[in-house]
Amino acid sequence: MDPMMGARQADEEGGSADLQPGEYTAHTQVTQQAFVYAIGQVQPRFPSLGVEKEFAQVAGQRATATSATDRQIFRETLSDPGNRYLARQLCWVFMIGGLESYLLMPRDRADFDLLVEAVRSSPEPTDLDVVVGKAGPLSQPEACGLIVPIVAFDQLYSFDRSSLLGAIPKPENATGKKLSLFRATSAELFDRIMQLADNAGNTDEHRALNYLAVRYPDIYTQTAIAHEENASLDAVDVRLSRLSGVRKVLDVIFSYRNRRTDVVHKYFVRVDVTEEFPFLVTKLSPFYDR
């Protein structure tokens, strides 16, 4: 899968019905909703000692290869369709910046496959997951020991940082040192977006930024061009667009300051965040203050 240009949609084959209240025992029903477009890491946890022991018994029957790690056995056990009941019992915690931010609940039974795919056999700190859904009430502390919003997700896809950056189309003339500069610039911009304060992906501004970070490669190309022209990224601002009316449209503005002359040039892109899935309104173009 190309993590930059296409996101994996939740599998709806097989006619699975939506989850009903009480069917996902680790959570409560999502009622009041707010949109979420967040980047972080999915972390499965056992909600109780009984579930942990049941998992251990099932996993023990599979652990015939002595060279397998605990994480590999964990992934193999969950991947077995016959053990899907175990996936439904787990608490699926979404971590952002090392903080427990959400509990994930699929809106369809088939979407447990997406949660299982987010469990890596050999996890790395650069592994990333993107969740798109609707946040509801806080979870009940007796369920998973956490009091965080429950997110009923419609889309979940997983990748690692290097795959995302490698999927960014490189400029035609990017070879040798220019290509190395482009890759370094892309990594720096992505990390900067990820480090923006309090980015839990639950505000319109953060949803727009996160959408651009994983779905719009032109912002990386423009930043690389600016570096070639001896300019550095000075700021990233998000403001309500003048075109915003019935629909909510945001202007995401990238400011580049020339290192020698101190002159600032700005570029912006418009993103519609009215609904659950943000989308591009206008492509990246020069921005002029009024």
C-alpha positions as CSV (number, residue, x, y, z in Angstrom):
1,M,0.0,0.0,0.0
2,D,1.1,3.5,-0.8
3,P,0.7,5.4,2.6
4,M,1.0,8.8,0.9
5,M,-1.3,8.5,-2.0
6,G,-4.0,6.1,-0.8
7,A,-5.4,5.0,2.5
8,R,-6.7,1.6,3.1
9,Q,-10.5,1.7,3.6
10,A,-12.2,-0.4,6.2
11,D,-13.1,-3.8,4.7
12,E,-16.9,-4.0,4.3
13,E,-17.1,-7.3,2.4
14,G,-19.0,-10.3,3.8
15,G,-22.1,-8.3,4.9
16,S,-20.9,-7.7,8.5
17,A,-23.3,-5.6,10.5
18,D,-22.3,-2.7,12.6
19,L,-21.3,-3.4,16.2
20,Q,-24.2,-3.1,18.6
21,P,-24.0,-1.7,22.1
22,G,-22.4,-4.2,24.5
23,E,-20.9,-6.4,21.7
24,Y,-17.4,-4.9,22.3
25,T,-17.0,-5.7,25.9
26,A,-14.1,-3.5,26.6
27,H,-15.9,-0.3,25.7
28,T,-19.2,1.5,25.9
29,Q,-21.4,2.7,23.0
30,V,-20.3,5.8,21.2
31,T,-23.1,8.4,21.2
32,Q,-22.0,12.0,21.1
33,Q,-19.4,12.4,18.4
34,A,-16.5,14.6,17.3
35,F,-14.3,13.9,14.3
36,V,-10.8,12.6,14.8
37,Y,-7.9,12.3,12.3
38,A,-4.9,11.3,14.4
39,I,-1.4,9.9,13.9
40,G,0.0,7.7,16.6
41,Q,0.5,4.0,17.5
42,V,-2.1,1.3,18.2
43,Q,-1.3,-0.7,21.4
44,P,-3.3,-3.8,22.4
45,R,-3.7,-4.5,26.1
46,F,-5.4,-7.1,28.2
47,P,-8.5,-5.7,30.1
48,S,-8.4,-8.4,32.8
49,L,-6.4,-11.3,34.2
50,G,-8.9,-13.8,32.8
51,V,-8.5,-12.5,29.3
52,E,-4.7,-12.5,29.6
53,K,-4.7,-16.2,30.9
54,E,-7.1,-17.3,28.1
55,F,-4.7,-15.6,25.5
56,A,-1.7,-17.3,27.1
57,Q,-3.4,-20.7,26.9
58,V,-4.2,-20.3,23.2
59,A,-0.8,-18.9,22.4
60,G,0.9,-21.7,24.2
61,Q,-0.7,-24.2,21.8
62,R,0.9,-22.4,18.9
63,A,4.3,-21.7,20.3
64,T,6.1,-24.6,18.7
65,A,8.9,-22.6,17.2
66,T,11.4,-21.9,20.0
67,S,13.0,-19.1,18.0
68,A,9.8,-17.0,17.9
69,T,9.7,-13.9,20.0
70,D,6.8,-13.1,22.4
71,R,5.7,-10.4,20.0
72,Q,5.7,-12.7,17.0
73,I,3.6,-15.3,18.9
74,F,1.2,-12.5,19.9
75,R,0.8,-11.4,16.3
76,E,0.4,-15.0,15.0
77,T,-2.2,-15.8,17.6
78,L,-4.3,-12.7,16.8
79,S,-4.0,-13.3,13.1
80,D,-5.6,-16.7,13.3
81,P,-9.3,-16.2,12.3
82,G,-10.3,-18.8,14.8
83,N,-9.0,-16.5,17.6
84,R,-10.9,-13.4,16.5
85,Y,-12.8,-13.6,19.8
86,L,-9.6,-12.7,21.5
87,A,-9.2,-9.5,19.4
88,R,-12.7,-8.5,20.4
89,Q,-11.8,-8.9,24.1
90,L,-8.6,-6.7,24.0
91,C,-8.4,-3.1,24.8
92,W,-7.1,-1.2,21.7
93,V,-5.3,1.9,23.0
94,F,-4.2,4.7,20.7
95,M,-1.0,6.3,21.8
96,I,0.0,9.8,20.7
97,G,3.4,11.1,21.8
98,G,3.7,8.4,24.4
99,L,0.3,9.3,26.0
100,E,-2.8,7.1,26.1
101,S,-5.2,9.3,24.1
102,Y,-8.1,7.1,22.8
103,L,-9.7,3.7,23.0
104,L,-10.4,2.4,19.5
105,M,-13.7,0.6,18.6
106,P,-14.3,-0.6,15.1
107,R,-17.7,0.4,13.6
108,D,-17.9,-3.0,11.9
109,R,-16.8,-6.4,13.0
110,A,-14.6,-6.9,9.9
111,D,-12.5,-3.9,10.9
112,F,-10.9,-5.9,13.7
113,D,-8.6,-7.1,10.9
114,L,-7.3,-3.6,10.7
115,L,-6.5,-3.6,14.4
116,V,-4.7,-6.9,14.1
117,E,-2.7,-5.6,11.2
118,A,-1.5,-2.7,13.3
119,V,0.3,-5.2,15.7
120,R,3.8,-5.6,14.3
121,S,5.9,-8.7,14.8
122,S,9.0,-6.5,15.2
123,P,7.8,-3.1,16.3
124,E,9.9,0.0,15.8
125,P,9.7,3.5,17.4
126,T,9.0,4.8,13.9
127,D,5.9,2.7,13.3
128,L,2.9,4.9,12.8
129,D,-0.9,4.4,12.6
130,V,-3.5,6.8,11.3
131,V,-7.0,6.6,12.7
132,V,-10.0,8.4,11.2
133,G,-13.3,8.2,13.1
134,K,-15.6,9.8,15.6
135,A,-14.9,10.3,19.2
136,G,-17.6,9.7,21.7
137,P,-17.9,9.7,25.5
138,L,-15.1,8.7,27.9
139,S,-14.4,5.1,28.5
140,Q,-15.5,3.4,31.8
141,P,-12.4,2.9,34.0
142,E,-13.4,-0.6,35.0
143,A,-13.2,-1.8,31.4
144,C,-9.6,-1.0,30.6
145,G,-8.3,1.0,33.5
146,L,-8.4,4.2,31.4
147,I,-10.6,7.2,31.2
148,V,-10.1,8.5,27.7
149,P,-12.4,9.2,24.7
150,I,-13.7,6.2,22.7
151,V,-13.1,6.5,19.0
152,A,-15.3,4.5,16.7
153,F,-13.1,4.4,13.6
154,D,-14.0,4.1,9.9
155,Q,-10.5,4.0,8.6
156,L,-7.2,2.7,10.1
157,Y,-4.0,2.2,8.2
158,S,-0.5,1.4,9.3
159,F,3.0,2.2,8.0
160,D,6.4,3.2,9.2
161,R,8.0,6.6,8.9
162,S,10.6,5.5,6.2
163,S,7.8,4.0,4.0
164,L,5.8,7.2,4.2
165,L,8.8,9.4,3.3
166,G,9.9,7.0,0.6
167,A,6.5,7.3,-1.0
168,I,6.8,11.0,-1.5
169,P,7.4,11.7,-5.2
170,K,10.8,13.1,-5.7
171,P,11.5,16.1,-8.0
172,E,12.7,15.2,-11.5
173,N,16.1,16.7,-11.0
174,A,16.6,15.2,-7.5
175,T,19.7,13.0,-7.8
176,G,22.8,12.6,-5.6
177,K,23.1,15.4,-3.1
178,K,19.8,16.9,-4.1
179,L,17.9,13.7,-3.5
180,S,19.6,13.4,-0.1
181,L,18.6,16.9,0.7
182,F,15.0,16.3,-0.4
183,R,14.7,13.2,1.8
184,A,16.2,15.0,4.8
185,T,13.9,18.0,4.3
186,S,10.9,15.7,4.0
187,A,11.8,14.0,7.3
188,E,12.3,17.3,9.1
189,L,9.0,18.7,7.9
190,F,7.1,15.5,8.9
191,D,8.7,15.5,12.4
192,R,7.9,19.1,12.8
193,I,4.2,18.6,12.1
194,M,4.2,15.6,14.4
195,Q,5.7,17.7,17.2
196,L,3.2,20.6,17.0
197,A,1.8,21.1,20.5
198,D,-1.2,19.0,21.7
199,N,-1.8,17.4,18.3
200,A,-4.4,14.8,19.3
201,G,-6.0,15.0,15.9
202,N,-9.4,16.1,17.5
203,T,-9.5,19.7,16.4
204,D,-10.2,21.0,12.9
205,E,-6.7,22.6,12.7
206,H,-4.9,19.4,13.7
207,R,-7.1,17.2,11.5
208,A,-6.1,19.4,8.5
209,L,-2.4,19.2,9.4
210,N,-2.4,15.4,9.9
211,Y,-4.3,14.9,6.7
212,L,-1.7,16.9,4.8
213,A,1.2,15.2,6.5
214,V,0.2,11.7,5.2
215,R,-1.8,12.5,2.1
216,Y,-0.4,15.6,0.3
217,P,3.3,15.3,-0.9
218,D,3.5,18.8,-2.4
219,I,4.2,20.3,1.0
220,Y,7.4,18.3,1.2
221,T,8.4,19.2,-2.3
222,Q,7.9,22.9,-1.7
223,T,10.0,22.8,1.5
224,A,12.8,21.0,-0.3
225,I,12.7,23.8,-3.0
226,A,12.9,26.4,-0.3
227,H,16.0,24.8,1.2
228,E,17.6,24.8,-2.2
229,E,17.0,28.6,-2.3
230,N,18.6,29.1,1.1
231,A,15.3,29.4,3.0
232,S,14.1,27.5,6.0
233,L,10.6,26.7,7.2
234,D,9.8,29.5,9.7
235,A,6.2,28.7,10.7
236,V,3.1,26.6,9.9
237,D,-0.2,28.4,10.6
238,V,-3.8,27.3,10.3
239,R,-6.6,29.8,10.0
240,L,-10.2,29.9,8.9
241,S,-10.4,30.6,5.1
242,R,-12.3,33.5,3.7
243,L,-14.1,30.9,1.6
244,S,-15.5,29.2,4.6
245,G,-19.3,29.5,4.8
246,V,-21.7,26.6,4.7
247,R,-18.6,24.3,4.7
248,K,-15.7,24.7,7.0
249,V,-12.5,25.4,5.0
250,L,-9.1,26.1,6.5
251,D,-6.0,27.7,5.1
252,V,-2.8,26.0,6.1
253,I,0.0,28.5,5.6
254,F,3.7,27.5,5.3
255,S,6.2,30.4,5.8
256,Y,9.7,30.2,4.6
257,R,12.4,32.7,5.7
258,N,15.5,33.4,3.6
259,R,18.5,32.7,5.7
260,R,20.5,35.6,4.1
261,T,18.0,38.3,3.4
262,D,15.4,37.5,6.2
263,V,12.6,37.9,3.6
264,V,9.6,35.6,4.2
265,H,7.7,33.9,1.4
266,K,4.4,32.1,2.2
267,Y,2.5,29.3,0.5
268,F,-0.9,27.9,1.5
269,V,-3.2,25.1,0.8
270,R,-7.0,24.9,1.5
271,V,-8.5,21.9,3.3
272,D,-12.2,21.2,3.8
273,V,-12.7,19.7,7.3
274,T,-16.5,19.9,7.4
275,E,-17.0,16.1,7.5
276,E,-15.1,13.1,8.9
277,F,-12.8,12.8,5.9
278,P,-10.8,16.0,5.1
279,F,-10.1,16.8,1.5
280,L,-8.1,19.3,-0.6
281,V,-9.9,22.4,-1.9
282,T,-7.0,24.1,-3.6
283,K,-3.5,23.0,-4.3
284,L,-0.4,24.7,-2.8
285,S,0.1,28.2,-4.1
286,P,1.7,31.5,-3.0
287,F,0.0,33.3,-0.1
288,Y,-0.2,37.1,0.2
289,D,-1.2,38.8,3.5
290,R,-4.0,41.3,3.2
